[in-house]
Every structure is written in C-alpha cells, then in structure tokens.
C-alpha cells in the first residue's frame, strides 16, 4: 500500500495536491461515485494497491452549509456548485426526446450521490427476467438470487432505513435502521388510500434514522437534495474516505482521456490534470464512470484493434440507453398539508408493480413531501419584508399536495449515447450525443399511473392543478443500459460478472450494465453490483 495521504480540497489548494501516477497499482478505478467508492473500499480492505481517478474536484464536508445556501437561493445554478463549465461541458441532443443531460449530473468525488434523493430499493425478481416473465425486453444473465446477498451487503454498507413492504422481493433480515415515521401529508394520503384499498408502505432511504456507522441521524434540515449538512444522507465520499484510510489513493481532477490497450487487456489510463497529462498503469481496471461517461470513454479509446470503440466487438457500447419516466399529479387542498417540512419521501406503493406485462410496464407511486414552494424559497425570491412578506407566505404556502411515480423504459436501438464530433470539452474530446426515445408501452403506463394518482387525489378532495402525463413527462435522470450485461458476447459489452467480453482485465461497475431498467431507483442495484465486482476482481488478483 502506498499510504499516500488524501488529496487536499482542490478549491482551497490548487496545485498543491500530488496527482502523479501510483507505482505498482493492482487496480485502477475510473470514477469516484458510489460504485467506484465501494469497489475501492472493498479492494483496499483486501490489501490491494488501489488508485481511483476522478474527473471532478473534492468537496470539503465543512463547506456543506455554504453549498446548502447556494442550493436554496434563486441564483443557484448547478454548474456553480458542481464545478462544471456550462459552455464547455455541453452536449448534443439528437434524439426526438430532449434530454437535459448536464442538469442530471454532478462531477466530483462522490459522483451522483452529491445531489441524489437517497431512495434505495431492490429490483423485483421479475425485473431480472423481463422477456421470460413479461414477454418484452431481455433477460439478465443473472437472477435476483445471484444479487440477493449483495443487496444485503449494500444496505449494510450504505446504511438504509426502511420498514415492511408487502410487495417487495424476499429478503434475509430487516434493513439496518428502522423506517422514518410517515409525514403529516402521508396521513392524509392514507385516508384516501384506505378507501381505495391501496396499500402504502415506507420508502427505504439511504439516510440515517438513527446514528449509524459514525454518522449523524437526520436532523431535519430539509435541504436533502442536493445537500445534507449533517451527513445523515449517504454519499460516495463515505467509502472514498474509508478506502483512503486503508491505503487507497484517490486523485481528483484527473479526467481520464483514453484507455490504452493491446488486443485483450487495458495497459494504462491516460488522464489530464491541472498540471498536465499522466499515465496510470495497473493490473486490473474497473470503469465506474456512470451510464454516459463510461460508454463515452470506451468510444474515445478506439484503435486499429477496436475501430468502433474499446470493448465494442458487439457494437453495443452506448446502445440501449434507458431512463425512468416520471408520472405525476398535484394541486391544492382546503386544509394545511405541511409540505416541505420533510425533504425526502417517507411513503410509496409498489402495489401495481408486478402487474407488468407486454402492454404495461412496471411502475411505482410516490407520495410527495415537498409539493409547492417552501417558505424559504418564497422569502429568498421576493423583495418584500415584514407584514407584506408574511401575507405572501400565508397566501402561497401550506396547501399544496402531490404524487409522483417512476415508469420503466424498455431498451431500444434508437436510444443511445454517441459522440458529438462538432462539440468538444475543455480537453478537445467530443461531448456525448444523447439520442433518447420512448416507446408506447411506457407512455401507456404513465397514463395508467396518472389514473391511479387522480383517483387518490380526488378521493382526498384535491383541486388538481397540474399533471405530468404522456405529453409532458421527462426523465428521472437515471442513466442505464449503455454497456449492457449479456451471456452472448454478440449481444452486450460485459458478462454476468461485469467483466468485458473483449478485455480480460476490465470490469464495469455501473447502471450502464443493466439489460433492463425496472422502475426502481437504481443506486442500490449499482451498489450491489459494485460489491460483486469487487469480489470478482479480488479473486482475479
């Protein structure tokens, strides 16, 4: 082990951090999001020399209150908080459906968990066998039973609070922490759902309902997305820091430009830093750069041996890009709803999830705790004071209520991530070209979800004011499917162990390996696959 100390916060000490390659590295991991963090921690714990290359900067925990303030001010912009140049980090959108890619991403140590909601549920058993069980999509080369022990390990590693869900797949034991209490508005929804015989149940959250793993319990700041100032919500820095304590080296602001390779092995990752370009050699490589940057890196690493992109003999790198579709509805109620007191979801229902077939996709429904404006947002966006401000707050806040939901999108050949040769990033590389398309099955399912949402809201007496339906839906910003897992090398990029079919020493730990998406938030499945990848790489060293 190198014993190199953690890099200092780059924003406070630009140029002071050592970003030179690590000699005799066993494993090089590209990406310091939750997948890369978990792989790094487990392999460092096993005694291997691990180096992690992360394109973005490191954010200091002590700066979280300042970032919280930025997040709730009307001048807030993600590029400002997440260190991204909106002019240079743009992307092309060539598909029939617009996809606001950079709104969905966070570049930095911790990855997408720097601004996620923190909902962590397991895929259902039938999600792994969509073709066999539902007659659409494709089957994974693994079953739920293969991932089941890793789901448990991921819940323990992340720290999950949750309760009983009668519609969830079988599990071994309760989650590590008890569920959060239902919110006040959940109690309003419960009355309507009881009348309609719709069962509500707790949302499993990657935030502490009690002190866990040395981190605070939730103290109710309410700014859960993007910033949890107390550290109760999990993010990837937890395991990055743990990996560093065990001897791993994490190099931030190290944007990997290409992967050097021979016929069947990666030999080095070339990365650019503020002080120049470097080469990191290693025996094994794990690509954990997410569902967009992972295929982009492979496509940028083309060569005579791989003219269509690295690990792309199947031609499927970047193909079958998927996201979850949003279905929602909301309005106002003639009584207080106490929205925005809780910054995360506490109740949902999976009651209709396993009704999925060829005609309708699986979907889940969510009961919002943050409908309408919050008093803080309203105060910060106005120029009034005193009694005038108080009157405006009373008129505009307190009676909003809403529901949301996620719907599965099937893998499609006309949805993919490519390269836009006409636009480059600050290193001169083509930016991603997002071509996103949505099928009729998903749109029908959004209509069905809206019908159920309407029945609940009308039973509750809500004056419905808006609907996110088939004509106004958008993505949930869950990038999946672009280096998919397959048994046959002709059909995908990685095998059942997430090792690339073409390269002996390269694994991919990402939602990009999902053959189908289901309708569950993907992070727990990403974490479970990452832990499984770590065990496989460990056995190969």
C-alpha positions in Angstrom: 0.0 0.0 0.0 1.2 3.5 -0.8 0.0 5.2 2.3 -0.3 8.4 0.4 -2.5 10.9 2.4 -5.8 12.0 1.0 -5.7 14.9 -1.5 -6.5 18.3 -0.1 -9.6 20.2 -1.2 -8.6 21.4 -4.7 -10.7 24.6 -4.3 -8.5 25.6 -1.4 -5.1 24.5 -2.6 -5.0 24.3 -6.4 -1.7 22.8 -7.5 -0.8 21.5 -4.0 -2.1 18.0 -4.5 0.0 15.2 -5.8 -1.7 13.8 -8.9 1.1 11.7 -10.3 0.5 8.1 -11.1 0.8 5.4 -8.4 3.6 2.8 -9.0 2.7 -0.9 -9.0 -1.0 -0.4 -8.8 -3.1 -3.6 -8.6 -6.3 -1.9 -9.6 -7.2 1.4 -11.3 -10.8 2.6 -10.8 -12.2 5.3 -13.1 -14.8 7.3 -11.2 -15.4 8.1 -7.5 -19.1 7.8 -7.4 -20.9 5.2 -5.2 -19.8 2.3 -7.4 -16.1 3.3 -7.6 -16.1 4.1 -3.9 -17.5 0.8 -2.8 -15.1 -1.2 -5.1 -12.1 0.9 -3.9 -13.1 0.3 -0.2 -13.5 -3.4 -0.5 -10.3 -4.0 -2.6 -8.2 -1.7 -0.3 -9.6 -3.7 2.6 -8.4 -6.8 0.9 -4.8 -5.4 0.9 -4.6 -4.4 -2.8 -2.9 -1.3 -4.1 -5.8 0.8 -5.4 -5.9 4.1 -7.3 -9.1 6.0 -8.1 -9.2 8.6 -10.9 -12.0 11.1 -10.6 -12.6 13.9 -13.2 -14.2 16.3 -10.8 -13.0 18.0 -7.6 -13.2 17.1 -4.0 -15.7 19.0 -1.9 -14.9 19.6 1.8 -17.5 18.5 4.3 -17.1 21.8 6.1 -18.3 23.6 3.0 -21.7 22.0 3.1 -23.5 24.8 4.8 -22.3 27.2 2.1 -23.4 24.8 -0.6 -26.7 24.4 1.1 -27.2 28.2 1.0 -26.3 28.2 -2.7 -28.8 25.4 -3.4 -31.8 27.3 -2.0 -31.1 30.7 -3.4 -32.7 31.8 -6.6 -29.3 32.4 -8.2 -28.4 28.8 -7.6 -27.0 27.0 -10.7 -25.7 23.5 -10.7 -22.5 24.5 -12.7 -21.6 26.9 -9.9 -22.0 24.3 -7.2 -20.7 21.3 -9.1 -17.7 22.9 -10.8 -18.8 22.4 -14.4 -18.4 24.9 -17.2 -21.8 25.1 -18.9 -20.3 26.3 -22.2 -17.6 23.6 -22.4 -19.5 20.8 -20.7 -22.5 21.0 -23.0 -23.8 18.1 -25.0 -25.7 17.5 -28.2 -29.2 16.1 -28.2 -30.0 14.4 -31.5 -33.0 12.3 -30.4 -36.7 13.0 -30.8 -37.0 13.5 -27.0 -35.0 16.3 -25.4 -32.6 15.1 -22.6 -31.1 17.8 -20.3 -28.0 15.8 -19.6 -26.0 18.3 -17.6 -28.9 19.0 -15.3 -28.7 15.4 -14.2 -25.0 15.1 -13.4 -22.6 16.0 -10.7 -18.9 15.9 -11.3 -16.8 15.4 -8.2 -15.7 12.9 -5.6 -18.9 11.2 -4.6 -20.5 11.4 -8.1 -24.2 11.5 -8.5 -24.7 10.9 -4.7 -23.6 14.5 -4.2 -27.2 15.5 -5.3 -29.4 12.4 -5.1 -32.7 11.9 -3.3 -31.4 8.8 -1.5 -34.1 6.3 -2.2 -32.7 2.7 -2.3 -35.0 -0.2 -3.2 -34.2 -3.6 -4.7 -35.3 -4.5 -8.2 -38.2 -7.1 -8.1 -37.5 -10.7 -9.1 -39.3 -10.4 -12.5 -37.1 -7.4 -13.4 -34.2 -9.8 -14.0 -36.4 -11.9 -16.3 -38.4 -9.4 -18.3 -38.6 -11.4 -21.5 -39.4 -14.7 -19.8 -41.9 -13.2 -17.3 -43.4 -10.2 -19.2 -42.7 -11.0 -22.8 -40.8 -7.9 -23.5 -37.2 -6.6 -23.2 -34.5 -9.1 -22.4 -33.4 -11.4 -19.5 -30.4 -10.6 -17.4 -27.8 -13.4 -17.3 -28.1 -13.3 -13.5 -31.2 -13.7 -11.3 -32.4 -11.9 -8.2 -30.9 -14.8 -6.2 -27.4 -14.1 -7.5 -27.6 -10.5 -6.3 -29.6 -11.1 -3.1 -26.6 -11.4 -0.7 -25.0 -8.3 -2.3 -28.2 -6.3 -1.8 -28.0 -7.1 1.9 -24.3 -6.2 2.0 -25.0 -2.9 0.1 -27.8 -2.0 2.6 -25.4 -2.5 5.4 -22.5 -0.6 3.8 -24.6 2.4 2.8 -26.9 2.4 5.8 -30.5 2.0 4.9 -33.6 2.9 6.9 -36.8 1.1 6.0 -39.7 -1.0 7.0 -42.0 -3.7 5.7 -43.1 -3.7 2.1 -45.6 -6.5 1.2 -44.9 -6.2 -2.5 -41.0 -6.3 -2.3 -38.9 -9.3 -3.2 -37.8 -11.7 -0.4 -35.1 -10.5 1.9 -33.0 -12.0 4.6 -33.4 -9.7 7.6 -34.7 -6.2 8.3 -32.8 -3.2 7.0 -30.1 -1.8 9.2 -32.2 1.0 10.6 -36.0 1.5 11.3 -38.1 3.4 8.8 -38.7 7.1 9.2 -42.1 8.0 10.6 -44.7 8.8 7.9 -45.1 12.5 7.3 -48.2 14.5 8.1 -49.3 14.5 4.5 -48.7 10.8 4.4 -51.5 10.5 7.0 -53.8 12.5 4.6 -53.0 10.2 1.7 -53.5 7.2 4.0 -57.2 8.0 4.5 -57.8 8.2 0.7 -55.8 5.0 0.0 -57.7 3.1 2.7 -60.9 3.9 0.9 -59.5 2.8 -2.4 -57.8 -0.3 -0.9 -54.3 0.9 -2.0 -51.5 -0.1 0.4 -48.9 2.5 1.4 -45.5 1.4 2.8 -42.3 3.0 3.9 -39.6 4.2 1.4 -36.2 2.7 2.1 -33.9 5.7 2.5 -30.1 5.9 2.4 -30.2 8.3 5.3 -29.9 7.6 9.0 -33.0 7.4 11.1 -30.6 6.9 14.0 -26.8 7.3 14.4 -25.2 4.7 12.1 -21.6 4.0 11.1 -20.4 7.1 13.0 -22.7 9.4 11.1 -25.4 11.6 12.5 -29.1 10.8 12.4 -31.3 13.0 10.3 -31.8 16.4 12.0 -34.4 17.8 9.6 -32.6 20.5 7.6 -35.0 19.8 4.7 -32.4 20.5 2.0 -31.9 16.8 1.2 -31.4 17.3 -2.5 -28.7 18.3 -3.1 -27.1 19.0 0.2 -27.4 17.2 3.6 -25.4 19.4 6.0 -25.4 16.8 8.8 -24.0 13.9 6.8 -27.0 11.7 7.7 -27.7 11.1 4.0 -25.2 8.7 2.4 -22.9 9.8 -0.4 -19.9 8.1 -2.0 -17.4 10.1 -0.1 -18.1 7.9 2.9 -16.4 4.9 1.2 -13.9 7.0 -0.6 -12.6 8.2 2.8 -12.7 4.7 4.2 -10.7 3.4 1.2 -8.1 6.1 1.7 -7.8 5.2 5.4 -7.0 1.6 4.2 -4.3 2.9 1.8 -6.1 3.6 -1.5 -5.1 6.7 -3.5 -7.8 9.0 -4.8 -6.7 11.5 -7.4 -9.3 14.2 -8.0 -9.5 16.5 -11.1 -8.0 13.6 -13.1 -10.1 13.3 -16.2 -9.4 10.1 -18.0 -8.9 10.8 -21.7 -8.5 7.3 -23.1 -7.7 3.8 -22.1 -4.5 2.4 -23.7 -4.7 -1.3 -24.5 -3.4 -4.2 -26.5 -5.6 -6.9 -28.1 -7.2 -8.2 -24.9 -6.0 -6.1 -22.0 -6.0 -2.4 -20.9 -2.5 -1.3 -20.1 -3.0 2.2 -18.8 -5.4 5.1 -18.3 -4.3 8.4 -19.6 -5.6 11.2 -17.5 -5.4 15.0 -17.6 -4.9 17.1 -14.5 -4.5 20.9 -14.0 -0.7 20.3 -14.2 -0.5 18.1 -17.3 -1.2 14.6 -18.6 -0.3 11.3 -16.9 -0.5 7.6 -17.4 -1.7 5.2 -14.7 -0.8 1.6 -15.2 -2.4 -1.2 -13.3 -3.0 -5.0 -13.5 -6.8 -4.6 -13.4 -9.2 -1.8 -14.3 -12.7 -1.0 -13.2 -14.7 1.6 -15.1 -17.3 3.2 -12.8 -18.0 6.5 -14.6 -21.7 6.2 -14.9 -24.1 5.4 -17.7 -23.0 8.3 -20.0 -19.3 8.8 -19.4 -18.5 5.0 -19.3 -19.5 4.4 -23.0 -18.1 7.8 -24.0 -14.7 6.8 -22.6 -14.8 3.4 -24.4 -15.8 5.1 -27.7 -12.9 7.7 -27.2 -10.5 4.8 -26.8 -10.9 3.5 -30.3 -7.9 2.0 -32.1 -6.9 -0.2 -35.0 -7.9 -3.2 -33.0 -11.1 -1.6 -31.9 -12.1 0.9 -34.6 -15.6 1.2 -33.3 -14.5 1.8 -29.7 -12.9 -0.2 -26.9 -14.7 -3.4 -25.8 -17.1 -2.9 -28.6 -16.9 -6.0 -30.8 -20.7 -6.4 -30.3 -21.4 -2.9 -31.5 -23.5 -2.2 -28.4 -21.3 0.3 -26.5 -23.5 3.3 -25.9 -26.6 1.4 -27.2 -29.9 0.8 -25.4 -29.7 4.0 -23.3 -32.6 3.9 -20.8 -34.0 6.2 -18.1 -37.1 6.1 -15.9 -40.1 8.2 -17.0 -41.8 10.5 -14.5 -45.6 10.4 -13.9 -47.0 12.9 -11.5 -50.0 15.0 -10.5 -50.8 17.6 -7.9 -52.8 20.5 -6.7 -54.1 22.2 -3.6 -56.3 21.1 -0.7 -58.6 23.2 1.5 -56.5 22.5 4.6 -52.9 22.6 5.7 -50.7 19.9 4.2 -47.4 20.8 5.9 -45.3 20.2 2.7 -41.5 20.9 2.7 -41.2 20.1 6.4 -39.6 16.8 5.4 -37.1 17.0 2.5 -37.4 13.4 1.3 -40.1 10.8 0.6 -41.4 8.6 3.5 -44.2 6.6 1.8 -44.8 4.9 -1.5 -46.6 2.0 -3.0 -45.5 -0.9 -5.2 -48.9 -2.5 -5.3 -49.2 -2.3 -9.1 -45.6 -3.1 -9.9 -45.9 -6.8 -10.6 -48.9 -6.4 -12.9 -46.5 -5.6 -15.6 -46.8 -7.4 -19.0 -46.3 -6.7 -22.7 -48.8 -3.9 -22.6 -47.9 -2.1 -19.4 -44.6 -1.5 -17.7 -43.8 -1.9 -14.0 -44.3 1.4 -12.1 -44.2 2.6 -8.5 -46.1 5.5 -7.0 -44.7 8.1 -4.5 -46.4 10.4 -2.0 -44.6 13.7 -2.0 -43.5 15.7 1.0 -42.2 18.7 -1.0 -45.1 19.9 -3.2 -45.3 23.6 -3.9 -43.0 26.3 -2.8 -41.2 26.3 0.6 -41.3 29.4 2.8 -37.5 29.7 2.5 -37.7 29.7 -1.3 -40.5 32.2 -1.3 -38.7 34.5 1.0 -35.5 34.4 -1.0 -37.2 35.0 -4.3 -39.0 38.2 -3.2 -38.1 41.7 -2.3 -40.8 42.3 0.3 -40.3 42.4 4.1 -42.3 42.3 7.3 -46.0 42.1 7.1 -46.0 42.1 3.3 -43.8 39.1 3.2 -45.8 37.3 5.9 -49.0 37.8 4.0 -47.4 36.5 0.8 -46.2 33.4 2.6 -49.6 32.7 4.1 -51.3 33.1 0.7 -48.8 31.0 -1.3 -47.7 28.2 1.1 -49.3 25.4 3.0 -52.0 23.7 0.9 -50.1 22.1 -1.9 -50.0 18.3 -2.3 -48.8 16.0 -5.0 -47.8 12.5 -6.1 -45.1 11.2 -8.3 -44.0 7.9 -9.8 -41.4 6.1 -11.9 -42.1 4.0 -15.0 -39.8 1.6 -16.8 -38.5 2.3 -20.3 -37.6 -0.7 -22.4 -34.2 -0.9 -24.1 -34.4 0.5 -27.6 -32.0 0.5 -30.5 -32.9 4.1 -31.3 -31.9 5.3 -27.8 -28.1 5.6 -27.4 -25.1 7.6 -26.3 -22.7 8.6 -29.1 -20.1 11.2 -29.7 -20.8 14.7 -31.0 -17.8 15.5 -33.2 -18.9 19.1 -33.6 -18.6 20.0 -29.9 -15.6 19.3 -27.7 -14.9 19.6 -24.0 -12.0 21.6 -22.5 -9.7 18.7 -23.4 -10.7 18.7 -27.0 -12.7 15.4 -26.8 -16.2 15.1 -28.4 -19.0 15.6 -25.9 -21.8 13.0 -25.5 -24.5 12.9 -28.1 -27.7 11.8 -26.3 -30.3 10.2 -28.6 -33.3 9.4 -26.3 -36.5 7.8 -27.5 -39.5 6.5 -25.5 -41.9 3.7 -26.5 -45.7 3.4 -26.5 -45.6 0.9 -23.6 -44.1 3.4 -21.3 -46.5 6.2 -22.4 -49.5 3.9 -21.8 -48.1 3.1 -18.3 -47.8 6.8 -17.5 -51.5 7.2 -18.3 -52.3 4.3 -16.1 -50.2 5.7 -13.2 -52.0 9.1 -13.7 -55.4 7.4 -13.5 -54.5 5.9 -10.1 -53.0 9.2 -8.9 -56.1 11.0 -9.9 -58.3 8.6 -8.1 -56.3 9.1 -4.9 -56.2 12.9 -5.1 -59.9 13.2 -6.0 -60.8 10.9 -3.0 -58.7 13.2 -0.9 -60.6 16.3 -2.3 -57.6 17.8 -4.0 -58.1 20.6 -6.6 -55.9 19.1 -9.3 -53.8 21.8 -11.0 -51.1 20.0 -12.9 -50.3 16.6 -14.4 -47.0 15.1 -15.7 -48.6 12.7 -18.2 -47.5 11.1 -21.5 -47.3 14.5 -23.3 -45.3 16.3 -20.5 -43.2 13.5 -18.9 -39.5 13.7 -18.6 -36.5 11.7 -17.3 -35.7 10.8 -13.7 -32.0 11.2 -14.5 -31.2 7.6 -14.0 -28.7 6.7 -16.8 -28.8 3.0 -17.6 -28.1 0.3 -20.2 -25.3 1.6 -22.3 -22.8 -1.2 -21.7 -25.2 -3.9 -21.0 -24.7 -7.3 -19.5 -25.2 -10.4 -21.7 -24.5 -14.1 -21.8 -23.6 -14.0 -25.6 -20.7 -11.6 -26.4 -22.6 -10.6 -29.6 -25.4 -9.1 -27.5 -23.6 -6.9 -25.0 -20.5 -5.5 -23.5 -20.0 -7.3 -20.2 -20.6 -10.9 -19.0 -22.5 -12.0 -15.9 -19.6 -11.0 -13.7 -19.5 -7.5 -15.3 -16.1 -8.2 -17.0 -16.0 -7.0 -20.5 -16.3 -9.8 -23.1 -13.4 -8.4 -25.1 -10.9 -7.5 -22.3 -9.6 -9.9 -19.7 -8.7 -7.2 -17.1 -11.5 -4.8 -17.4 -14.8 -4.7 -15.4 -17.6 -2.2 -15.5 -19.4 -1.2 -12.2 -22.3 0.9 -13.2 -26.0 1.1 -14.1 -24.7 1.0 -17.7 -24.6 -2.8 -17.4 -28.4 -3.1 -16.7 -30.0 -5.0 -19.6 -33.4 -3.7 -18.5 -34.2 -0.9 -16.0 -37.2 -1.9 -14.0 -38.9 1.0 -12.3 -36.8 1.2 -9.1 -34.3 3.9 -8.3 -31.0 2.2 -9.5 -28.4 3.1 -6.8 -28.9 0.1 -4.5 -28.6 -2.2 -7.5 -25.5 -0.3 -8.6 -24.0 -0.7 -5.1 -24.8 -4.4 -5.0 -23.2 -5.0 -8.4 -20.2 -3.0 -7.4 -19.6 -5.2 -4.3 -20.0 -8.2 -6.6 -17.5 -6.8 -9.0 -15.0 -6.1 -6.1 -15.2 -9.8 -5.1 -14.6 -10.9 -8.6 -11.6 -8.6 -9.1 -10.2 -9.6 -5.7 -10.4 -13.3 -6.8 -8.7 -12.5 -10.1 -5.7 -10.7 -8.4 
